[in-house]
Structures are given as C-alpha cells and as structure tokens.
Amino acid sequence: MVRVNVTFDQDTLRLANRAARRRRTSRSEFIRSAVRAEATRDDAAGKAEDLRQQRHEAIQGIRRIAKEAGSWPATKIVHDWRYRLMREDH
C-alpha cells in the first residue's frame, strides 16, 4: 500500500470516524471502500450514458431509414410471416 496525506474539514473527518466505528473498521479502510464505491458508481454512470447515447443514435438511424422507406404495412408483413411459420410447422 501507498501512504498518502489527505486534508479533511472537521465535519467530514467526524463523519468518517463515526462511519468507520459503526462498521468496526479503520478510518483508512472506510475511506478506501468509499473511494472504490464512488469510482465504481462513476464507471457505471459513464457506461449507462454511453449505452443511452448508442440507443439514441440507433433510434435516429431507424427513424431516418423509416422516413426514406416511406409508409409500408409492417403489421401485415409480420402477421403474414407468423402465419407462414405456423403453417410450415404443421
């Protein structure tokens, strides 16, 4: 492990001490776990934002293709396809 010096205001230090005591661990271990939890949350938020952006771009692409293709009977095509599959199974 590497030793570092960190500066906290009194209230933050008091909160860290209380939380460490409640968890029956050292203040250093509590701070390490808090940093890991926050970093993990940031990573998850970043991944969620990336996924949201990818979905948004996919939706925009689908809308662009739909606009270029114009109107077409999607429901009828899907129903016909389902009925054809059902008949092939029997």
C-alpha positions as CSV (number, residue, x, y, z in Angstrom):
1,M,0.0,0.0,0.0
2,V,1.0,3.6,-0.5
3,R,0.7,6.2,2.2
4,V,-0.9,9.5,1.3
5,N,-1.8,12.6,3.2
6,V,-5.3,13.9,2.7
7,T,-6.9,17.1,4.2
8,F,-10.5,17.0,5.5
9,D,-12.6,19.6,7.3
10,Q,-13.6,18.7,10.9
11,D,-17.2,17.7,9.9
12,T,-16.0,15.3,7.2
13,L,-13.4,13.7,9.5
14,R,-16.0,13.3,12.2
15,L,-18.4,11.6,9.7
16,A,-15.6,9.3,8.5
17,N,-14.7,8.3,12.1
18,R,-18.3,7.6,13.0
19,A,-18.9,5.5,9.9
20,A,-15.6,3.5,10.5
21,R,-16.6,2.8,14.1
22,R,-20.1,1.7,13.1
23,R,-18.5,-0.7,10.5
24,R,-15.9,-1.8,13.0
25,T,-13.1,-1.0,10.6
26,S,-10.3,1.6,10.4
27,R,-10.8,5.0,9.1
28,S,-8.3,4.2,6.3
29,E,-10.3,1.1,5.2
30,F,-13.5,3.1,5.3
31,I,-12.1,5.8,3.1
32,R,-10.7,3.2,0.7
33,S,-14.0,1.5,0.4
34,A,-15.8,4.9,-0.1
35,V,-13.4,5.8,-2.9
36,R,-13.9,2.4,-4.6
37,A,-17.7,2.7,-4.3
38,E,-17.7,6.2,-5.7
39,A,-15.4,5.3,-8.6
40,T,-17.5,2.2,-9.4
41,R,-20.6,4.3,-9.4
42,D,-19.0,6.8,-11.7
43,D,-17.9,4.0,-14.1
44,A,-21.5,2.6,-14.1
45,A,-22.9,6.0,-14.7
46,G,-20.5,6.5,-17.6
47,K,-21.4,3.1,-19.1
48,A,-25.1,3.9,-18.7
49,E,-24.6,7.2,-20.5
50,D,-22.6,5.5,-23.3
51,L,-25.4,3.0,-23.7
52,R,-28.1,5.7,-23.7
53,Q,-26.1,7.5,-26.5
54,Q,-25.8,4.4,-28.5
55,R,-29.5,3.7,-28.3
56,H,-30.3,7.3,-29.2
57,E,-28.1,7.0,-32.3
58,A,-29.7,3.7,-33.2
59,I,-33.2,5.2,-32.9
60,Q,-32.2,8.2,-35.1
61,G,-30.9,5.8,-37.7
62,I,-34.1,3.8,-37.6
63,R,-36.2,6.9,-38.0
64,R,-34.0,8.1,-40.9
65,I,-34.5,4.7,-42.7
66,A,-38.2,4.7,-42.0
67,K,-38.5,8.2,-43.4
68,E,-36.6,7.2,-46.5
69,A,-38.5,4.0,-46.9
70,G,-41.9,5.7,-46.6
71,S,-45.1,4.1,-45.5
72,W,-45.3,0.3,-45.6
73,P,-47.6,-2.3,-44.0
74,A,-45.3,-3.6,-41.2
75,T,-48.1,-5.2,-39.2
76,K,-49.4,-7.1,-42.2
77,I,-45.9,-8.3,-43.1
78,V,-45.2,-9.6,-39.5
79,H,-48.6,-11.3,-39.3
80,D,-48.1,-12.9,-42.7
81,W,-44.7,-14.1,-41.6
82,R,-46.1,-15.6,-38.4
83,Y,-48.9,-17.4,-40.2
84,R,-46.5,-18.8,-42.7
85,L,-44.2,-20.1,-40.0
86,M,-47.2,-21.7,-38.2
87,R,-48.3,-23.4,-41.4
88,E,-44.8,-24.7,-42.0
89,D,-44.6,-26.3,-38.5
90,H,-47.7,-28.4,-39.2
